[in-house]
């Protein structure tokens, strides 16, 4: 941007992914585990300032303004590393004309709390800005089940 390189919102310069599937000899069961990890996404450079404004009735009011930038600072601070393990068990059943695959899947088996962004809550007291940072988390442990039918 303007001749300066800046990290994109979902930039992750380091990433690892692996998966393993085991299928016993009977061929009707599948056991799968997938793991991924990547460096944290960049945080947006942000700071907050107090501003005094006049209301429509002329009274003074203090408000907190959010100031983003500069763009070239994007990525100087990053969220923590993201990591997750998923697992699936599948059972195949074949009839004359149909093949059924029943599965149970667990997303984020270890319920890791991976932040995707930072939410800021601001207030002011004694002419100072008070900022509380709270991470916005991605999905935690999430089980699901389903059936796939082929004919």
ABEGO torsion letter per residue (X at the ends): XGGBBBBBAABBABBBBBBBBBBBAAGABBBBBBBBBBBBBBBBBBBBBBBBBBBAAGBBBBBBBBBBOBAAABGABBBBBBBBBBBBBBBBBBBAABBBBBBBBBBGAAGBBBBABBBBBBBBBGGBBBBBBBBBBBBBBBBBBBBBBBX
